[in-house]
Amino acid sequence: MPPFFQFQTINAMQREILEQPVSYSEACAHLRVDEGADTDPINRIIRAATRLAENYIETFIAKSRYTLQRSIKDSSEVVFQAFNLLEIEGIKVNDSNVSDWQLVSNGDRHTIHFDKPLSGSLEVVFKAGFSSETCDESIKTAILIKIGELYDVDRSGYTLNNYRKTDQFQTILNHHKQIYFR
């Protein structure tokens, strides 16, 4: 799993994927197949290719709703990391809504500041990621290359010369890959 919340200990995080960064229509156009052909397999391949890209760059890409749950004690802030944070839908402590908070973002690192220290069971619900309309073109291109590899070897990142593997997928995604210094 990507190091999504590397700054705080997490008790649980749930993810509901809302939209893939590559649409079924885009995948069909890339694969040169008619829409309606192989619908279920192509949708599975889109999900698999997106997951491979997420694993490679070590962060989530698909537009998703996340529910972060953890215990806090006398905490006036929560720090987390999210790629392309779209919105915070709600914050609860001990099943009560928290309305007095501010969000400060610095790149992919986000801090929620509370007006007073809070203790108990914290739940933060937020959306992050990319839809097919908002996804960075280089990420989308890498996912489409992987879709081609998974669907048909003749349209993939392999050359026809003994099916030698090229590094197109990795090369395109390298500048999105997170580097950690310990």
C-alpha positions in Angstrom: 0.0 0.0 0.0 1.3 3.5 -0.8 2.7 5.5 2.2 -0.5 7.7 2.1 -0.5 8.7 5.7 3.2 8.3 6.6 3.2 11.1 9.2 0.6 9.7 11.6 -0.3 6.2 12.9 -3.5 5.0 11.3 -6.0 2.6 12.8 -7.9 2.2 9.6 -8.4 3.8 6.2 -11.1 2.8 3.7 -11.1 3.7 0.0 -14.0 3.9 -2.3 -13.0 4.4 -6.0 -15.3 6.9 -7.6 -13.7 7.2 -11.1 -10.8 5.8 -12.9 -8.2 8.2 -14.5 -8.8 6.5 -17.9 -12.3 6.0 -19.2 -13.6 2.9 -20.9 -14.0 5.0 -24.1 -10.4 6.1 -24.0 -9.2 2.6 -23.4 -11.3 1.3 -26.3 -9.9 4.0 -28.6 -6.3 3.2 -27.5 -6.9 -0.5 -28.1 -8.6 0.1 -31.4 -11.7 -2.0 -30.4 -15.3 -1.1 -30.7 -17.0 0.1 -27.5 -19.2 -2.7 -26.1 -16.6 -5.3 -27.0 -15.0 -7.0 -24.0 -16.6 -4.5 -21.6 -15.9 -6.4 -18.4 -12.4 -7.5 -19.3 -11.4 -4.0 -20.4 -12.8 -2.4 -17.2 -10.8 -4.9 -15.2 -7.7 -4.1 -17.2 -8.2 -0.4 -16.6 -8.4 -1.0 -12.8 -5.4 -3.3 -12.9 -3.3 -0.8 -15.0 -4.2 2.1 -12.7 -3.3 0.0 -9.7 0.1 -0.8 -11.2 0.7 2.9 -11.8 -0.3 3.7 -8.3 2.0 1.0 -6.9 4.9 2.3 -9.1 4.6 5.9 -8.1 3.6 5.0 -4.5 0.5 7.1 -4.3 -3.2 6.7 -5.2 -4.3 8.1 -8.6 -7.9 7.1 -9.2 -10.5 9.7 -7.9 -11.6 8.2 -4.6 -13.4 8.9 -1.3 -11.2 8.0 1.7 -12.3 7.5 5.3 -9.4 7.9 7.8 -10.0 6.5 11.3 -7.6 6.8 14.2 -7.5 7.6 17.9 -6.3 10.9 19.0 -5.5 12.3 22.4 -5.3 16.1 23.1 -4.4 16.7 19.5 -4.8 20.1 17.9 -3.8 18.9 14.4 -3.7 15.9 12.1 -1.1 15.7 9.3 -1.5 13.4 6.3 -0.4 13.1 2.7 -2.7 12.9 -0.3 -2.0 13.3 -4.0 -4.4 15.9 -5.5 -6.6 16.5 -2.5 -10.0 17.6 -3.8 -12.0 18.3 -0.7 -12.6 17.3 2.9 -16.2 16.1 3.2 -16.4 15.9 6.9 -14.6 15.5 10.2 -16.0 13.7 13.3 -14.6 13.0 16.7 -16.5 10.5 18.8 -19.3 10.5 16.1 -19.8 14.3 16.6 -19.2 16.7 13.6 -16.2 19.0 14.0 -16.8 22.4 12.4 -14.0 24.5 13.8 -11.0 23.5 11.7 -8.7 24.9 9.0 -6.8 23.1 6.3 -3.2 24.1 5.5 -1.7 22.4 2.4 1.9 22.3 1.3 2.1 20.3 -1.9 0.8 16.8 -1.1 1.2 17.2 2.7 -1.9 18.5 4.5 -2.5 19.6 8.0 -5.9 19.9 9.6 -5.7 22.4 12.5 -8.4 22.2 15.2 -9.4 25.3 17.2 -9.0 23.3 20.4 -7.3 20.0 21.3 -9.5 17.0 20.7 -9.4 13.4 22.1 -11.2 10.3 21.0 -12.0 8.5 17.8 -11.3 10.7 14.8 -12.8 10.2 11.4 -11.9 12.3 8.4 -13.7 11.8 5.0 -12.1 13.3 2.0 -11.8 13.0 -1.8 -8.5 12.9 -3.7 -7.2 11.7 -7.0 -7.9 12.2 -10.7 -10.9 11.7 -13.0 -10.4 11.0 -16.7 -10.9 14.7 -17.3 -8.3 15.9 -14.7 -5.6 13.3 -14.9 -2.1 14.4 -15.9 -1.5 13.4 -19.5 1.8 11.6 -18.7 0.1 9.5 -16.0 -2.8 8.7 -18.4 -0.4 7.8 -21.2 1.5 5.4 -18.9 -1.8 3.8 -17.9 -2.9 3.4 -21.5 0.5 1.8 -22.3 -0.1 -0.7 -19.5 -3.7 -1.3 -20.7 -2.2 -2.2 -24.1 0.3 -4.5 -22.5 -2.3 -6.3 -20.5 -4.8 -6.5 -23.4 -2.7 -7.4 -26.3 1.1 -8.0 -26.6 1.1 -6.6 -30.2 0.1 -3.2 -29.0 2.2 -3.1 -25.8 5.5 -1.8 -24.4 7.2 -4.8 -25.8 9.2 -4.6 -29.1 8.5 -7.3 -31.7 12.2 -8.3 -31.5 11.9 -11.4 -29.3 9.3 -9.6 -27.2 11.9 -7.7 -25.3 10.4 -5.5 -22.6 10.8 -1.7 -22.9 10.6 0.7 -20.0 8.0 3.1 -21.4 5.6 2.8 -18.5 8.4 3.4 -15.9 10.1 6.1 -17.9 6.9 8.1 -18.2 6.0 7.8 -14.5 9.5 8.3 -13.1 9.0 12.1 -12.5 5.8 11.3 -10.5 7.5 8.7 -8.3 8.0 9.9 -4.7 11.5 9.7 -3.3 12.0 9.3 0.4 15.1 10.2 2.3 15.5 8.5 5.6 
